[in-house]
Amino acid sequence: MADNIREKLEKILRLAERGVGGEKVNAQRQLDKLLKKYELTLNDIKRPEKQMYWFKPVGQFEKGLLLQCYAIIVNTAEPMQYKRPREKGYELTPRQYLELCSMFDYYKRRWEKDLHIFFIAFIQKQNLFPQALYQNPKTNFSEQELKKHRQAERMADGIEKGSYVGTRRQIGVGV
């Protein structure tokens, strides 16, 4: 429904609810006529009240992810959030709240899964393996483990390799 039609119907609805005498009756007649014309119900034009909902994201990545999801749900480039110790609050309709909870939960699970793969990629790229692993390498990976390691290999291509210099080498002892 176009915003101008919604606004007009909302004004007439307010008049039908709060008007006096004939004004109220005429507004109700006009509202009924327009609702029928546009094939709408009262529920279609009433906007649900926004209320404050509080979330407890853990860590900077969850906080950022929650904010991104909120910005998508309310379609804003400048999201407004309220803060309490270890909590973030957002003014949402009940429908927006459910959508935000669902979206955040989905992407949080995706994040945790991808973070695990990133960890594997990081370990591979930096060669952070004990020497004992090279002597007894594990060769019987499950199909799922192989898939994760292949994903990690592709992800590792985008990671810069560091070159750690051990403390003994840094201070010139036992070189």
PyMOL commands that place a pseudoatom at each C-alpha (Angstrom):
pseudoatom trace, name=CA, resn=MET, resi=1, chain=A, elem=C, hetatm=0, pos=[0.000, 0.000, 0.000]
pseudoatom trace, name=CA, resn=ALA, resi=2, chain=A, elem=C, hetatm=0, pos=[1.318, 3.427, -0.915]
pseudoatom trace, name=CA, resn=ASP, resi=3, chain=A, elem=C, hetatm=0, pos=[2.351, 5.642, 1.992]
pseudoatom trace, name=CA, resn=ASN, resi=4, chain=A, elem=C, hetatm=0, pos=[0.032, 8.480, 0.946]
pseudoatom trace, name=CA, resn=ILE, resi=5, chain=A, elem=C, hetatm=0, pos=[-2.979, 6.114, 1.020]
pseudoatom trace, name=CA, resn=ARG, resi=6, chain=A, elem=C, hetatm=0, pos=[-1.911, 4.717, 4.382]
pseudoatom trace, name=CA, resn=GLU, resi=7, chain=A, elem=C, hetatm=0, pos=[-1.501, 8.218, 5.825]
pseudoatom trace, name=CA, resn=LYS, resi=8, chain=A, elem=C, hetatm=0, pos=[-4.922, 9.270, 4.553]
pseudoatom trace, name=CA, resn=LEU, resi=9, chain=A, elem=C, hetatm=0, pos=[-6.549, 6.146, 5.999]
pseudoatom trace, name=CA, resn=GLU, resi=10, chain=A, elem=C, hetatm=0, pos=[-4.750, 6.639, 9.325]
pseudoatom trace, name=CA, resn=LYS, resi=11, chain=A, elem=C, hetatm=0, pos=[-6.046, 10.242, 9.572]
pseudoatom trace, name=CA, resn=ILE, resi=12, chain=A, elem=C, hetatm=0, pos=[-9.596, 9.139, 8.819]
pseudoatom trace, name=CA, resn=LEU, resi=13, chain=A, elem=C, hetatm=0, pos=[-9.282, 6.303, 11.346]
pseudoatom trace, name=CA, resn=ARG, resi=14, chain=A, elem=C, hetatm=0, pos=[-8.146, 8.730, 14.054]
pseudoatom trace, name=CA, resn=LEU, resi=15, chain=A, elem=C, hetatm=0, pos=[-11.092, 10.973, 13.246]
pseudoatom trace, name=CA, resn=ALA, resi=16, chain=A, elem=C, hetatm=0, pos=[-13.482, 7.992, 13.335]
pseudoatom trace, name=CA, resn=GLU, resi=17, chain=A, elem=C, hetatm=0, pos=[-12.087, 6.974, 16.739]
pseudoatom trace, name=CA, resn=ARG, resi=18, chain=A, elem=C, hetatm=0, pos=[-11.824, 10.419, 18.332]
pseudoatom trace, name=CA, resn=GLY, resi=19, chain=A, elem=C, hetatm=0, pos=[-14.268, 12.604, 16.411]
pseudoatom trace, name=CA, resn=VAL, resi=20, chain=A, elem=C, hetatm=0, pos=[-17.517, 13.956, 17.832]
pseudoatom trace, name=CA, resn=GLY, resi=21, chain=A, elem=C, hetatm=0, pos=[-21.071, 13.406, 16.594]
pseudoatom trace, name=CA, resn=GLY, resi=22, chain=A, elem=C, hetatm=0, pos=[-21.597, 13.569, 12.823]
pseudoatom trace, name=CA, resn=GLU, resi=23, chain=A, elem=C, hetatm=0, pos=[-17.886, 14.077, 12.224]
pseudoatom trace, name=CA, resn=LYS, resi=24, chain=A, elem=C, hetatm=0, pos=[-17.194, 10.684, 13.757]
pseudoatom trace, name=CA, resn=VAL, resi=25, chain=A, elem=C, hetatm=0, pos=[-20.010, 8.973, 11.825]
pseudoatom trace, name=CA, resn=ASN, resi=26, chain=A, elem=C, hetatm=0, pos=[-18.953, 10.505, 8.493]
pseudoatom trace, name=CA, resn=ALA, resi=27, chain=A, elem=C, hetatm=0, pos=[-15.317, 9.552, 9.075]
pseudoatom trace, name=CA, resn=GLN, resi=28, chain=A, elem=C, hetatm=0, pos=[-16.341, 5.959, 9.823]
pseudoatom trace, name=CA, resn=ARG, resi=29, chain=A, elem=C, hetatm=0, pos=[-18.434, 5.817, 6.618]
pseudoatom trace, name=CA, resn=GLN, resi=30, chain=A, elem=C, hetatm=0, pos=[-15.569, 7.217, 4.560]
pseudoatom trace, name=CA, resn=LEU, resi=31, chain=A, elem=C, hetatm=0, pos=[-13.117, 4.799, 6.212]
pseudoatom trace, name=CA, resn=ASP, resi=32, chain=A, elem=C, hetatm=0, pos=[-15.355, 1.795, 5.476]
pseudoatom trace, name=CA, resn=LYS, resi=33, chain=A, elem=C, hetatm=0, pos=[-15.729, 2.938, 1.852]
pseudoatom trace, name=CA, resn=LEU, resi=34, chain=A, elem=C, hetatm=0, pos=[-11.962, 3.366, 1.353]
pseudoatom trace, name=CA, resn=LEU, resi=35, chain=A, elem=C, hetatm=0, pos=[-11.104, 0.099, 3.088]
pseudoatom trace, name=CA, resn=LYS, resi=36, chain=A, elem=C, hetatm=0, pos=[-13.496, -1.690, 0.729]
pseudoatom trace, name=CA, resn=LYS, resi=37, chain=A, elem=C, hetatm=0, pos=[-12.113, 0.182, -2.304]
pseudoatom trace, name=CA, resn=TYR, resi=38, chain=A, elem=C, hetatm=0, pos=[-8.505, -0.778, -1.523]
pseudoatom trace, name=CA, resn=GLU, resi=39, chain=A, elem=C, hetatm=0, pos=[-9.431, -4.246, -0.198]
pseudoatom trace, name=CA, resn=LEU, resi=40, chain=A, elem=C, hetatm=0, pos=[-7.900, -3.553, 3.201]
pseudoatom trace, name=CA, resn=THR, resi=41, chain=A, elem=C, hetatm=0, pos=[-8.769, -4.177, 6.842]
pseudoatom trace, name=CA, resn=LEU, resi=42, chain=A, elem=C, hetatm=0, pos=[-8.169, -2.063, 9.927]
pseudoatom trace, name=CA, resn=ASN, resi=43, chain=A, elem=C, hetatm=0, pos=[-5.192, -4.269, 10.787]
pseudoatom trace, name=CA, resn=ASP, resi=44, chain=A, elem=C, hetatm=0, pos=[-3.602, -3.348, 7.461]
pseudoatom trace, name=CA, resn=ILE, resi=45, chain=A, elem=C, hetatm=0, pos=[-3.505, 0.350, 8.318]
pseudoatom trace, name=CA, resn=LYS, resi=46, chain=A, elem=C, hetatm=0, pos=[-2.835, 0.308, 12.045]
pseudoatom trace, name=CA, resn=ARG, resi=47, chain=A, elem=C, hetatm=0, pos=[0.862, 0.583, 12.756]
pseudoatom trace, name=CA, resn=PRO, resi=48, chain=A, elem=C, hetatm=0, pos=[2.019, -1.482, 15.705]
pseudoatom trace, name=CA, resn=GLU, resi=49, chain=A, elem=C, hetatm=0, pos=[3.575, 0.465, 18.543]
pseudoatom trace, name=CA, resn=LYS, resi=50, chain=A, elem=C, hetatm=0, pos=[7.333, 0.346, 18.876]
pseudoatom trace, name=CA, resn=GLN, resi=51, chain=A, elem=C, hetatm=0, pos=[8.824, -0.685, 22.166]
pseudoatom trace, name=CA, resn=MET, resi=52, chain=A, elem=C, hetatm=0, pos=[12.304, -1.137, 23.580]
pseudoatom trace, name=CA, resn=TYR, resi=53, chain=A, elem=C, hetatm=0, pos=[13.917, -4.550, 23.254]
pseudoatom trace, name=CA, resn=TRP, resi=54, chain=A, elem=C, hetatm=0, pos=[17.248, -5.352, 24.921]
pseudoatom trace, name=CA, resn=PHE, resi=55, chain=A, elem=C, hetatm=0, pos=[19.916, -7.755, 23.669]
pseudoatom trace, name=CA, resn=LYS, resi=56, chain=A, elem=C, hetatm=0, pos=[23.085, -9.076, 25.314]
pseudoatom trace, name=CA, resn=PRO, resi=57, chain=A, elem=C, hetatm=0, pos=[25.623, -9.556, 22.513]
pseudoatom trace, name=CA, resn=VAL, resi=58, chain=A, elem=C, hetatm=0, pos=[28.975, -10.961, 23.608]
pseudoatom trace, name=CA, resn=GLY, resi=59, chain=A, elem=C, hetatm=0, pos=[32.110, -9.380, 22.172]
pseudoatom trace, name=CA, resn=GLN, resi=60, chain=A, elem=C, hetatm=0, pos=[32.709, -6.788, 19.489]
pseudoatom trace, name=CA, resn=PHE, resi=61, chain=A, elem=C, hetatm=0, pos=[31.798, -9.067, 16.576]
pseudoatom trace, name=CA, resn=GLU, resi=62, chain=A, elem=C, hetatm=0, pos=[28.385, -10.009, 17.988]
pseudoatom trace, name=CA, resn=LYS, resi=63, chain=A, elem=C, hetatm=0, pos=[27.730, -6.331, 18.752]
pseudoatom trace, name=CA, resn=GLY, resi=64, chain=A, elem=C, hetatm=0, pos=[28.631, -5.383, 15.188]
pseudoatom trace, name=CA, resn=LEU, resi=65, chain=A, elem=C, hetatm=0, pos=[26.589, -8.228, 13.730]
pseudoatom trace, name=CA, resn=LEU, resi=66, chain=A, elem=C, hetatm=0, pos=[23.532, -7.268, 15.797]
pseudoatom trace, name=CA, resn=LEU, resi=67, chain=A, elem=C, hetatm=0, pos=[23.831, -3.646, 14.682]
pseudoatom trace, name=CA, resn=GLN, resi=68, chain=A, elem=C, hetatm=0, pos=[24.115, -4.697, 11.012]
pseudoatom trace, name=CA, resn=CYS, resi=69, chain=A, elem=C, hetatm=0, pos=[21.033, -6.911, 11.286]
pseudoatom trace, name=CA, resn=TYR, resi=70, chain=A, elem=C, hetatm=0, pos=[19.086, -4.112, 13.006]
pseudoatom trace, name=CA, resn=ALA, resi=71, chain=A, elem=C, hetatm=0, pos=[20.055, -1.638, 10.262]
pseudoatom trace, name=CA, resn=ILE, resi=72, chain=A, elem=C, hetatm=0, pos=[18.758, -4.076, 7.632]
pseudoatom trace, name=CA, resn=ILE, resi=73, chain=A, elem=C, hetatm=0, pos=[15.481, -4.738, 9.490]
pseudoatom trace, name=CA, resn=VAL, resi=74, chain=A, elem=C, hetatm=0, pos=[14.642, -1.034, 9.895]
pseudoatom trace, name=CA, resn=ASN, resi=75, chain=A, elem=C, hetatm=0, pos=[16.339, -0.084, 6.602]
pseudoatom trace, name=CA, resn=THR, resi=76, chain=A, elem=C, hetatm=0, pos=[18.579, 2.682, 7.891]
pseudoatom trace, name=CA, resn=ALA, resi=77, chain=A, elem=C, hetatm=0, pos=[22.143, 3.739, 7.197]
pseudoatom trace, name=CA, resn=GLU, resi=78, chain=A, elem=C, hetatm=0, pos=[22.328, 5.425, 10.620]
pseudoatom trace, name=CA, resn=PRO, resi=79, chain=A, elem=C, hetatm=0, pos=[21.075, 2.887, 13.160]
pseudoatom trace, name=CA, resn=MET, resi=80, chain=A, elem=C, hetatm=0, pos=[20.022, 4.167, 16.582]
pseudoatom trace, name=CA, resn=GLN, resi=81, chain=A, elem=C, hetatm=0, pos=[20.837, 2.012, 19.576]
pseudoatom trace, name=CA, resn=TYR, resi=82, chain=A, elem=C, hetatm=0, pos=[20.556, 2.472, 23.307]
pseudoatom trace, name=CA, resn=LYS, resi=83, chain=A, elem=C, hetatm=0, pos=[23.153, 1.180, 25.722]
pseudoatom trace, name=CA, resn=ARG, resi=84, chain=A, elem=C, hetatm=0, pos=[23.198, -0.255, 29.211]
pseudoatom trace, name=CA, resn=PRO, resi=85, chain=A, elem=C, hetatm=0, pos=[26.085, -2.164, 30.737]
pseudoatom trace, name=CA, resn=ARG, resi=86, chain=A, elem=C, hetatm=0, pos=[26.608, -5.236, 28.516]
pseudoatom trace, name=CA, resn=GLU, resi=87, chain=A, elem=C, hetatm=0, pos=[23.307, -4.611, 26.678]
pseudoatom trace, name=CA, resn=LYS, resi=88, chain=A, elem=C, hetatm=0, pos=[22.138, -2.953, 23.460]
pseudoatom trace, name=CA, resn=GLY, resi=89, chain=A, elem=C, hetatm=0, pos=[18.586, -1.698, 23.055]
pseudoatom trace, name=CA, resn=TYR, resi=90, chain=A, elem=C, hetatm=0, pos=[16.512, -1.021, 19.970]
pseudoatom trace, name=CA, resn=GLU, resi=91, chain=A, elem=C, hetatm=0, pos=[13.038, 0.435, 19.450]
pseudoatom trace, name=CA, resn=LEU, resi=92, chain=A, elem=C, hetatm=0, pos=[11.160, -2.074, 17.319]
pseudoatom trace, name=CA, resn=THR, resi=93, chain=A, elem=C, hetatm=0, pos=[7.684, -3.282, 16.500]
pseudoatom trace, name=CA, resn=PRO, resi=94, chain=A, elem=C, hetatm=0, pos=[6.961, -6.842, 17.660]
pseudoatom trace, name=CA, resn=ARG, resi=95, chain=A, elem=C, hetatm=0, pos=[7.300, -8.067, 14.055]
pseudoatom trace, name=CA, resn=GLN, resi=96, chain=A, elem=C, hetatm=0, pos=[10.673, -6.304, 13.647]
pseudoatom trace, name=CA, resn=TYR, resi=97, chain=A, elem=C, hetatm=0, pos=[11.832, -7.793, 16.952]
pseudoatom trace, name=CA, resn=LEU, resi=98, chain=A, elem=C, hetatm=0, pos=[11.029, -11.333, 15.789]
pseudoatom trace, name=CA, resn=GLU, resi=99, chain=A, elem=C, hetatm=0, pos=[12.744, -10.711, 12.462]
pseudoatom trace, name=CA, resn=LEU, resi=100, chain=A, elem=C, hetatm=0, pos=[15.832, -9.275, 14.188]
pseudoatom trace, name=CA, resn=CYS, resi=101, chain=A, elem=C, hetatm=0, pos=[16.042, -12.234, 16.580]
pseudoatom trace, name=CA, resn=SER, resi=102, chain=A, elem=C, hetatm=0, pos=[15.723, -14.690, 13.705]
pseudoatom trace, name=CA, resn=MET, resi=103, chain=A, elem=C, hetatm=0, pos=[18.247, -12.905, 11.471]
pseudoatom trace, name=CA, resn=PHE, resi=104, chain=A, elem=C, hetatm=0, pos=[20.780, -12.368, 14.258]
pseudoatom trace, name=CA, resn=ASP, resi=105, chain=A, elem=C, hetatm=0, pos=[20.532, -16.001, 15.381]
pseudoatom trace, name=CA, resn=TYR, resi=106, chain=A, elem=C, hetatm=0, pos=[21.057, -17.241, 11.816]
pseudoatom trace, name=CA, resn=TYR, resi=107, chain=A, elem=C, hetatm=0, pos=[24.065, -15.037, 11.101]
pseudoatom trace, name=CA, resn=LYS, resi=108, chain=A, elem=C, hetatm=0, pos=[25.559, -15.644, 14.543]
pseudoatom trace, name=CA, resn=ARG, resi=109, chain=A, elem=C, hetatm=0, pos=[25.581, -19.383, 13.823]
pseudoatom trace, name=CA, resn=ARG, resi=110, chain=A, elem=C, hetatm=0, pos=[27.072, -18.721, 10.367]
pseudoatom trace, name=CA, resn=TRP, resi=111, chain=A, elem=C, hetatm=0, pos=[29.705, -16.456, 11.953]
pseudoatom trace, name=CA, resn=GLU, resi=112, chain=A, elem=C, hetatm=0, pos=[30.690, -19.119, 14.494]
pseudoatom trace, name=CA, resn=LYS, resi=113, chain=A, elem=C, hetatm=0, pos=[30.955, -21.750, 11.764]
pseudoatom trace, name=CA, resn=ASP, resi=114, chain=A, elem=C, hetatm=0, pos=[32.990, -19.489, 9.462]
pseudoatom trace, name=CA, resn=LEU, resi=115, chain=A, elem=C, hetatm=0, pos=[35.152, -18.325, 12.363]
pseudoatom trace, name=CA, resn=HIS, resi=116, chain=A, elem=C, hetatm=0, pos=[36.099, -21.943, 13.045]
pseudoatom trace, name=CA, resn=ILE, resi=117, chain=A, elem=C, hetatm=0, pos=[37.072, -22.361, 9.378]
pseudoatom trace, name=CA, resn=PHE, resi=118, chain=A, elem=C, hetatm=0, pos=[39.013, -19.086, 9.533]
pseudoatom trace, name=CA, resn=PHE, resi=119, chain=A, elem=C, hetatm=0, pos=[40.879, -20.419, 12.589]
pseudoatom trace, name=CA, resn=ILE, resi=120, chain=A, elem=C, hetatm=0, pos=[41.858, -23.545, 10.660]
pseudoatom trace, name=CA, resn=ALA, resi=121, chain=A, elem=C, hetatm=0, pos=[42.947, -21.364, 7.709]
pseudoatom trace, name=CA, resn=PHE, resi=122, chain=A, elem=C, hetatm=0, pos=[45.011, -19.146, 9.994]
pseudoatom trace, name=CA, resn=ILE, resi=123, chain=A, elem=C, hetatm=0, pos=[46.756, -22.146, 11.597]
pseudoatom trace, name=CA, resn=GLN, resi=124, chain=A, elem=C, hetatm=0, pos=[47.490, -23.595, 8.151]
pseudoatom trace, name=CA, resn=LYS, resi=125, chain=A, elem=C, hetatm=0, pos=[48.778, -20.316, 6.701]
pseudoatom trace, name=CA, resn=GLN, resi=126, chain=A, elem=C, hetatm=0, pos=[51.058, -19.627, 9.649]
pseudoatom trace, name=CA, resn=ASN, resi=127, chain=A, elem=C, hetatm=0, pos=[52.259, -23.262, 9.855]
pseudoatom trace, name=CA, resn=LEU, resi=128, chain=A, elem=C, hetatm=0, pos=[51.386, -23.435, 13.542]
pseudoatom trace, name=CA, resn=PHE, resi=129, chain=A, elem=C, hetatm=0, pos=[51.871, -27.168, 13.890]
pseudoatom trace, name=CA, resn=PRO, resi=130, chain=A, elem=C, hetatm=0, pos=[54.060, -29.068, 16.350]
pseudoatom trace, name=CA, resn=GLN, resi=131, chain=A, elem=C, hetatm=0, pos=[56.915, -31.078, 14.856]
pseudoatom trace, name=CA, resn=ALA, resi=132, chain=A, elem=C, hetatm=0, pos=[55.325, -34.266, 16.220]
pseudoatom trace, name=CA, resn=LEU, resi=133, chain=A, elem=C, hetatm=0, pos=[52.404, -33.791, 13.831]
pseudoatom trace, name=CA, resn=TYR, resi=134, chain=A, elem=C, hetatm=0, pos=[54.760, -34.035, 10.837]
pseudoatom trace, name=CA, resn=GLN, resi=135, chain=A, elem=C, hetatm=0, pos=[56.058, -37.366, 12.154]
pseudoatom trace, name=CA, resn=ASN, resi=136, chain=A, elem=C, hetatm=0, pos=[52.557, -38.856, 12.642]
pseudoatom trace, name=CA, resn=PRO, resi=137, chain=A, elem=C, hetatm=0, pos=[50.199, -37.005, 10.282]
pseudoatom trace, name=CA, resn=LYS, resi=138, chain=A, elem=C, hetatm=0, pos=[46.483, -37.770, 10.477]
pseudoatom trace, name=CA, resn=THR, resi=139, chain=A, elem=C, hetatm=0, pos=[45.336, -39.183, 7.162]
pseudoatom trace, name=CA, resn=ASN, resi=140, chain=A, elem=C, hetatm=0, pos=[41.849, -40.523, 7.843]
pseudoatom trace, name=CA, resn=PHE, resi=141, chain=A, elem=C, hetatm=0, pos=[39.711, -37.366, 7.692]
pseudoatom trace, name=CA, resn=SER, resi=142, chain=A, elem=C, hetatm=0, pos=[35.936, -37.646, 7.370]
pseudoatom trace, name=CA, resn=GLU, resi=143, chain=A, elem=C, hetatm=0, pos=[34.259, -36.103, 4.314]
pseudoatom trace, name=CA, resn=GLN, resi=144, chain=A, elem=C, hetatm=0, pos=[33.040, -33.216, 6.491]
pseudoatom trace, name=CA, resn=GLU, resi=145, chain=A, elem=C, hetatm=0, pos=[36.547, -32.587, 7.874]
pseudoatom trace, name=CA, resn=LEU, resi=146, chain=A, elem=C, hetatm=0, pos=[37.995, -32.628, 4.354]
pseudoatom trace, name=CA, resn=LYS, resi=147, chain=A, elem=C, hetatm=0, pos=[35.372, -30.115, 3.217]
pseudoatom trace, name=CA, resn=LYS, resi=148, chain=A, elem=C, hetatm=0, pos=[36.255, -27.793, 6.128]
pseudoatom trace, name=CA, resn=HIS, resi=149, chain=A, elem=C, hetatm=0, pos=[39.963, -28.041, 5.374]
pseudoatom trace, name=CA, resn=ARG, resi=150, chain=A, elem=C, hetatm=0, pos=[39.394, -27.316, 1.673]
pseudoatom trace, name=CA, resn=GLN, resi=151, chain=A, elem=C, hetatm=0, pos=[37.366, -24.228, 2.633]
pseudoatom trace, name=CA, resn=ALA, resi=152, chain=A, elem=C, hetatm=0, pos=[40.138, -23.237, 5.008]
pseudoatom trace, name=CA, resn=GLU, resi=153, chain=A, elem=C, hetatm=0, pos=[42.757, -23.628, 2.244]
pseudoatom trace, name=CA, resn=ARG, resi=154, chain=A, elem=C, hetatm=0, pos=[40.792, -21.274, -0.018]
pseudoatom trace, name=CA, resn=MET, resi=155, chain=A, elem=C, hetatm=0, pos=[40.348, -18.814, 2.842]
pseudoatom trace, name=CA, resn=ALA, resi=156, chain=A, elem=C, hetatm=0, pos=[44.052, -19.014, 3.713]
pseudoatom trace, name=CA, resn=ASP, resi=157, chain=A, elem=C, hetatm=0, pos=[44.905, -17.519, 0.322]
pseudoatom trace, name=CA, resn=GLY, resi=158, chain=A, elem=C, hetatm=0, pos=[43.601, -14.187, 1.607]
pseudoatom trace, name=CA, resn=ILE, resi=159, chain=A, elem=C, hetatm=0, pos=[45.593, -14.273, 4.854]
pseudoatom trace, name=CA, resn=GLU, resi=160, chain=A, elem=C, hetatm=0, pos=[49.003, -12.659, 5.066]
pseudoatom trace, name=CA, resn=LYS, resi=161, chain=A, elem=C, hetatm=0, pos=[51.690, -14.989, 6.363]
pseudoatom trace, name=CA, resn=GLY, resi=162, chain=A, elem=C, hetatm=0, pos=[53.634, -13.690, 9.304]
pseudoatom trace, name=CA, resn=SER, resi=163, chain=A, elem=C, hetatm=0, pos=[57.179, -14.651, 10.197]
pseudoatom trace, name=CA, resn=TYR, resi=164, chain=A, elem=C, hetatm=0, pos=[57.560, -15.094, 13.916]
pseudoatom trace, name=CA, resn=VAL, resi=165, chain=A, elem=C, hetatm=0, pos=[61.060, -14.794, 15.303]
pseudoatom trace, name=CA, resn=GLY, resi=166, chain=A, elem=C, hetatm=0, pos=[61.493, -16.806, 18.507]
pseudoatom trace, name=CA, resn=THR, resi=167, chain=A, elem=C, hetatm=0, pos=[62.727, -15.107, 21.685]
pseudoatom trace, name=CA, resn=ARG, resi=168, chain=A, elem=C, hetatm=0, pos=[66.011, -17.016, 21.601]
pseudoatom trace, name=CA, resn=ARG, resi=169, chain=A, elem=C, hetatm=0, pos=[66.673, -15.699, 18.140]
pseudoatom trace, name=CA, resn=GLN, resi=170, chain=A, elem=C, hetatm=0, pos=[65.557, -12.188, 19.103]
pseudoatom trace, name=CA, resn=ILE, resi=171, chain=A, elem=C, hetatm=0, pos=[68.105, -11.966, 21.888]
pseudoatom trace, name=CA, resn=GLY, resi=172, chain=A, elem=C, hetatm=0, pos=[70.778, -13.921, 20.002]
pseudoatom trace, name=CA, resn=VAL, resi=173, chain=A, elem=C, hetatm=0, pos=[70.995, -16.900, 22.367]
pseudoatom trace, name=CA, resn=GLY, resi=174, chain=A, elem=C, hetatm=0, pos=[71.611, -20.410, 20.982]
pseudoatom trace, name=CA, resn=VAL, resi=175, chain=A, elem=C, hetatm=0, pos=[71.448, -19.361, 17.357]
for i in range(1, 175): cmd.bond("trace and resi %d" % i, "trace and resi %d" % (i + 1))
show_as sticks, trace
zoom trace
